[in-house]
């Protein structure tokens, strides 16, 4: 018996009700199932619940800037994202693309062009599944809720400690060099400041390792960097 493929799910995050209505009509007419969100926080919640195949994201949201929504989404999801915005400055486009957007379209827009760009973005989607929750031994990191637990109990991390752990989770099992880590967490001007990294690695290990002096999760790769052990 042939089983039809389910229609792709599109999530539209835009505070303009007219735009959402237009996109819903246009996308449903072209085979999409459409869900909507009027602000960034509800958009992130919908993305976590619906696991869409494509996201259409406005930058001018009432609660969070669209680039912030994009960065938070990219912490745990590789879903293709097409920006749809009235902002047409080159710097805005570069910031969005650098933050993980797959394409950028300015308002007013042609429905035909938008549909074509959605198709292209979906063709380029990465095959690896999204990982919302990382678990290894006693450690659990929920990237959607931004919650870290050890032995089932919440662990309080500073913003920098969380950014560091999140980076390791996104690349679990892979060696990250000192320069890579410093650039991602502190910025390109800190790539030689290895003492920052040593201090924060010590703090992080004290919070998540059973025996920080003999770590089993955050492993030192001598002279290279660090690696978070992946699930067995």
Buried (B, 14 or more C-beta within 10 A) or exposed (E): EEEEEEBBBBBBBBBBEEBBEBBBEBBEEBEBBBBBBBBBBBBBEBBBEBBBBBBBBBBEBEEBEBBBBBEBBBBBBBBBBBBBBEBEEEEBBEBBBEBBBBBBBBBEBEBEEBBEBBEEBBEEEEEEEBBBEBEBBBBBBBBBEEBBBBEEEEBEBEEBBBBBBBBBBBBBEEEBBBBBBBBBBBEEEBBEEBEBBEEBBEBBBEBBBEEBEEBBBBEEEEEEBBBBBEEE
